[in-house]
Amino acid sequence: MPTSPTARGSLLAAGALALVGSLVAAADLVESYPFAAGQAMRYAAAGLALLAIARGRLPRLTARELIGLSALAATGLVLFNLFVIDGVRETDPATVGVIIGCAPLVLALAGPLLERRPVSGRVVVAGAVVAAGAAGVQWAGGDVTAAGLLLALGALACEAAFSLLAVPRLGRLGPLAVSTYACLLAVPMLVVWSLIADGPSLPLPDAKEGAALAYMALGVTVFGFLSWYSAVGLLGVDRAGLFCGVLPISALIVSALLGVADITPARVAAVVVVAGGLTLGVPNLSPCSSRRSTGSATPGFASAPAGPSST
């Protein structure tokens, strides 16, 4: 395991986004199952697993932290999916993916402003390069409607909020507590969505659906969330955001293995562009001389959270 914070953070960020990209396979297996109910099960199982990792001991939330983490759950975990679903109905999936692929550029600009530090021109340029490469990986043409564009922009904002709303809380709570609270707070929101959309009677998942939901809960959510928030603490949200370019690459590879997408020369070139952006924004994976306060406060995702704990 690399010893420098930047190398560790880079591996964690890349792994987290690769897992999210692998959702293509799992999502295909649960396509016919009621969406909100399935996501409620996913986050409930993930929250319980994270609570077990924390041994039931989590830092007690202040009112401001509760509001912030509720907003994180509502935007990054609930509204993001709603915007993506409706956006795909209004326009083609590739267009929605391209717009969400601008997340590295958004985080490169918004992250430093949130942390009250100068915006890095190098990271902004790298974010633009990664976003362009991610667009090249996903782009397949298609018509764009005004409603579809607005929904895709809403999904982009929620994607950014998943990281930006966590930054002020990672220092005291740590990745484990932030991940656990976010999952548990999302469950009642998704239950309400499910009751409105599908009613109180729901079928039990079959074996394939159950296995897919378990993978989404334990693999993508538990390991992915912990890895991502640890990477944000080690790299800063702007440099960690560059690794969002790994997501469409992972999704493309999984889709190709499933036989539903082709790896073309143009897409290979786009992957090279993403790699170039990462190299520019995270040069030589060298440790930072002066890392943010969140970096020292969240050294690893498996460590016990700091602060007073409750049940």
Summary of the structure (lengths in Angstrom):
residues: 311
radius of gyration: 18.6
end to end distance: 33.1
largest distance: 56.1
contacts: 1122
relative contact order: 0.23
helix: 76%
strand: 1%
